[in-house]
């Protein structure tokens, strides 16, 4: 009933902690998320950042950082994730793509990053915000590790209550099996709507971030520059 009423149903970061869950996620990402990663990477590549160091929060199995490295060969990219099992697959994917010289991975919770202040000219994240146990802490960490003049770009699912009854049908039309459709539905149910994201940001250093919609992918976008 909570889902039907449009209430957010949180999804734990531990959902992808074991090997089978990580492998399942990677297959889902490979089959259905490629166009999202490529479009995200193209958007990020157009940002004029004051350096070459880039951080991807919630990197998962590394498919976004691979696309980033393809479009920006000059960038040095760090992928951070709480799941060691996801990062094992990410390292394999990166090796197969021949990009191990420009991509490294760091196991860490997003709420407590082991990086010095101002370490990154760009911080990105895709489909991870809805998994953060304390988004306000993560936004503060993003601000801390972003260099002056640096940028943050975040995409995530958006909870469109009016579309809830049609998501499973849409997933079926895209070729998802039942388990893959359920994964997508859980992710959407645990995501925030536009007003909730703006309220979260209001209490953080990212309070002046621009929050918009990405209608093509049913996602929201957070863009912020550190002054």
C-alpha positions in Angstrom: 0.0 0.0 0.0 2.9 2.4 0.7 4.0 2.1 -2.9 0.4 2.7 -4.2 0.3 5.9 -2.0 3.5 7.1 -3.5 5.5 6.8 -0.2 9.2 6.1 -0.6 10.3 2.6 0.3 14.0 2.6 1.1 16.4 0.1 -0.4 19.5 -0.9 1.5 23.0 -0.4 0.1 23.6 -4.0 1.2 21.2 -5.2 -1.5 24.2 -5.8 -3.8 26.8 -7.0 -1.2 27.0 -10.7 -2.2 28.4 -12.2 -5.3 25.2 -13.4 -7.0 23.5 -10.0 -6.5 26.5 -8.1 -7.9 26.5 -10.4 -10.9 22.8 -10.0 -11.5 23.2 -6.2 -11.3 26.0 -6.2 -13.8 24.0 -8.2 -16.3 21.1 -5.8 -15.8 23.4 -2.8 -16.3 25.0 -4.3 -19.4 21.7 -5.1 -21.1 19.5 -2.1 -20.1 21.6 0.8 -18.9 24.1 1.3 -21.7 22.3 4.3 -23.3 21.9 6.0 -19.9 25.7 5.6 -19.2 26.6 6.9 -22.7 24.3 9.9 -22.4 25.5 10.7 -18.9 29.2 10.4 -20.0 28.5 12.7 -23.0 27.0 15.3 -20.7 29.8 15.1 -18.1 32.4 15.4 -20.9 31.1 18.8 -21.9 31.7 20.3 -18.4 34.8 22.5 -18.4 36.3 21.2 -15.1 39.4 22.8 -13.5 41.4 19.5 -13.5 41.6 15.9 -14.5 40.7 14.0 -11.4 37.1 12.6 -11.4 35.2 10.6 -8.7 32.2 8.3 -9.4 30.2 7.6 -6.3 28.3 4.3 -6.2 30.3 3.1 -9.2 28.8 -0.4 -9.0 30.4 -2.6 -11.6 32.2 0.2 -13.3 30.2 0.6 -16.5 29.7 4.4 -16.1 33.4 5.1 -15.5 34.3 3.0 -18.6 32.1 5.3 -20.7 33.6 8.4 -19.1 37.1 7.2 -19.8 36.2 6.5 -23.4 34.9 10.0 -24.1 37.6 11.8 -22.0 41.0 10.0 -22.4 42.6 12.9 -20.4 40.7 12.1 -17.2 41.9 10.0 -14.3 38.9 8.4 -12.7 38.3 6.9 -9.3 35.2 4.6 -8.8 34.0 4.4 -5.2 31.5 1.8 -3.9 30.6 0.2 -0.6 30.4 -3.3 -2.2 33.6 -5.2 -2.6 31.7 -7.7 -4.8 30.6 -5.0 -7.2 34.2 -3.7 -7.4 35.6 -7.1 -8.2 33.4 -7.1 -11.3 34.2 -3.5 -12.0 37.9 -4.3 -12.1 37.3 -7.1 -14.5 35.1 -4.9 -16.7 37.8 -2.2 -16.7 40.6 -4.7 -17.6 38.5 -6.1 -20.4 38.0 -2.5 -21.7 41.8 -1.9 -21.6 41.4 1.1 -19.2 43.2 0.0 -16.0 45.8 2.8 -16.5 43.1 5.5 -16.1 40.6 4.0 -13.7 41.1 2.9 -10.1 38.5 1.7 -7.6 38.2 2.4 -3.9 35.9 0.5 -1.5 34.3 3.1 0.8 30.9 4.3 2.1 29.8 7.5 0.3 29.1 9.1 3.7 32.8 8.9 4.8 35.2 9.3 1.9 38.9 8.6 2.4 40.0 11.5 0.1 41.6 14.8 1.0 39.7 18.0 0.7 39.5 19.3 -2.9 40.8 16.1 -4.4 38.4 16.0 -7.5 37.5 18.5 -10.2 34.3 16.5 -10.9 32.2 14.2 -8.8 29.6 12.2 -10.6 27.0 9.6 -9.6 24.3 7.6 -11.4 21.6 5.5 -9.8 23.1 5.6 -6.4 21.4 8.5 -4.5 18.4 6.3 -3.6 20.7 3.8 -1.8 22.5 6.3 0.4 21.6 5.8 4.0 22.3 9.5 4.9 22.2 11.7 1.7 22.9 14.9 3.6 26.2 13.5 4.8 27.1 12.4 1.3 26.3 15.8 -0.1 28.6 17.3 2.5 31.4 14.9 1.6 30.9 15.7 -2.1 31.4 19.4 -1.3 34.5 18.6 0.8 36.3 16.5 -1.8 35.4 18.8 -4.8 38.0 21.4 -5.7 37.2 25.1 -5.9 35.6 25.7 -9.3 34.8 22.0 -9.5 31.5 20.4 -10.4 29.1 17.7 -9.3 26.7 15.8 -11.6 24.2 13.3 -10.2 21.5 11.4 -12.0 19.1 9.0 -10.2 15.7 7.4 -10.7 12.8 9.6 -9.9 9.6 8.4 -8.2 6.8 9.1 -10.6 3.8 8.0 -8.7 1.5 8.4 -11.7 3.6 5.9 -13.7 3.8 3.2 -11.0 1.2 0.8 -12.6 3.0 1.0 -15.9 6.6 0.4 -15.0 6.4 -3.4 -15.0 4.8 -3.3 -18.4 7.5 -0.9 -19.7 10.2 -3.2 -18.3 8.6 -6.2 -20.1 8.5 -4.2 -23.4 12.2 -3.5 -22.9 12.9 -7.2 -22.7 13.4 -7.5 -18.9 12.6 -10.8 -17.2 10.6 -10.9 -14.0 13.6 -10.5 -11.7 15.0 -7.6 -13.7 11.7 -5.8 -13.7 11.5 -6.3 -9.9 14.9 -4.8 -9.5 13.9 -1.8 -11.4 10.6 -1.4 -9.5 12.4 -1.6 -6.2 14.9 1.0 -7.3 12.1 3.4 -8.4 10.2 2.8 -5.2 13.2 3.7 -3.1 14.0 6.9 -5.1 13.1 10.5 -4.3 10.8 12.9 -6.1 11.8 16.4 -7.1 10.6 18.1 -4.0 12.2 15.6 -1.6 15.6 16.1 -3.3 15.4 19.9 -3.1 14.6 19.6 0.6 17.6 17.3 1.1 19.9 19.7 -0.6 18.6 22.7 1.2 20.4 21.7 4.4 23.7 21.0 2.7 26.5 22.9 1.0 24.8 21.9 -2.3 21.8 24.0 -1.5 22.2 26.1 -4.6 22.4 23.1 -6.9 20.2 23.0 -10.0 17.6 20.1 -9.9 16.0 19.2 -13.2 14.3 16.2 -14.9 15.7 13.9 -17.5 12.4 12.8 -19.1 13.9 10.4 -21.6 15.2 8.2 -18.8 12.6 9.0 -16.1 15.4 10.4 -14.0 16.3 13.6 -12.1 19.5 15.5 -12.5 21.5 17.5 -9.8 24.1 19.9 -11.1 26.3 22.0 -8.8 29.4 24.1 -9.1 31.7 24.8 -6.1 32.5 28.5 -5.9 
